[in-house]
Amino acid sequence: MSYNLTGKHLIAGQWVAGEQTFQSEPAHGPANTFPVGTPALVDQAARAAEEAFWSYGYSTREERAKFLNRIADEIDARGAEITEIGTQETGLPEARLNGERGRTLASFACLPAISLPVIILIAVMTKRFRIAPPCRARICV
């Protein structure tokens, strides 16, 4: 396999080792060891996310767009690795996971390009009238 699992959680930019691990039970392929997300680690991550809001939450749309595009680029660059572990762990076909990744990347591109009222309107329209969101392309900043 080409991916490298750290066996740690990424919390507030730091790799945090847990005391407990568990072995995955993949549909096929080798089992992997993952860290257990204990209540204490979840609390630590939630507190870090709340603290991060004060900088990220007040950043400009352009800054958020660049940030989300960087994440999308990383997901896209590691697409084969993500699909490999995904097919092993879930048993889903590669084409399905590639499609899910494409929809995820399109969502990353959509969010910072529009304002909160428009996001709420799209969510309501999508749920109530089953209308697909209009965004399909990466944003330009």
N, C-alpha and C positions, 0 to 999 in steps of 0.2 A: 504494500500500500504506500501511496505517496504522501498521505497526510500525517501530521505529527500531533498526537493528542498530548496535552501537557499534564493532565491529571489534576488540574487546578481550576479554580474559578477566577474570572477576571472581574475584580470589584474596584471601582474608582481608579482604574489604570494600573492596578497591582495584581499580580498573580497570587492568589491566596490558596494555600493547601488546606484541605479538610482532613479531619482525623479518620473519616470513614470513606470507603469506596464500595462500589458494587460492580458486578460483572454483567455486561449486557447479554442478551439472549437473541442474537441476530437471526433473521430468517435464513440466511446463508452467510458463509464466510466466517472469519475469526471473531471471537468475542473480544470486546474491549473493556477496559477498566475505567470507570468514571467516578468522579468524586460525588459524594452525597451532598445535596443542598440542604443542610440542616436549618432549622428555624433561626439559629443565631446568624448563619451566613446570609440567609434571606433578609433578615433584619438589617444586617450590615450593608447589603446591596441596596435595599430600599432607602436607607438613610443617605447613602452616597448618591443615589439617583435624585433624591429630594434636594440635596446640596447642589448638585449639578444644574438643577433647574434655574438657579439664580444667575448663572452665566448663560447657559444655553437658551433658557426660556425667554431671555431678553435680548438675544442676538437678533441681527437683522434677517430678513427672509433670504437675502443673498448668502449670508454666512451659513444659515441652516441648509440652504440648497447645496452649497459646496460640500458641507459635511456629509449630507445624505448621499450626494453623488460619489464621494470617496468611499463610503460604505458599499454602495452599489458596485463600484469598480472592483473592490476587494472580493465581494461575493461572486461577481462575474469572472474574475481572474482565477478563483478557486472552484469554479463550477464543476469541473471534472471530479475533484476531491469530494465536494459536497454530495454530488450525485453518487459517487462510489459508496460512501458510508451510508447514504440514504437508502440505496437499493439493498444493501446488506442488512441494515437494521429493520427496515419495514417490509422488504419483499416487493415493494412497488416497482413497476417497470421504469427503466431509465428515461423513456420519453415522457412519462407522467411527471417525474421529478424535474426534468428540464423545463417542462411547461410551467410548473409551479414556481421555479426560479425566475422564469421570464415574467410572470405576473408579479412576483415580489419586487423585482427590479423596476417594473413599471410603476408600482405603488410608491417606491422610494422617489421616483422622479416626479410624481404627482404632488405629493404633500406640500413641499415648501412653495410651490408655484401659485398656490391659491390661498386665500384668506380663510380664517376660521369660520365666518358665517357661510362661506361657500362650501367648506368641508361638511358642515352640519347639514346644509341643504342637500348636498349630494348623498349623504348618509341616509337622510329621511327619504329622499326620492328613490334611492336604490332599494331600501327595505320595503317601502310602501307600494311602489309601482314596479319594482323589479327592473329598474332601468340601470344599465351598466354605466359606471363612471366614465366621463369623457376623456380622461387623460391617457395618452398612449406613448408620448415621447419624452425624452430627457429634457430637463429645463435648461435654459441658457441663462447664465448670470453675467 
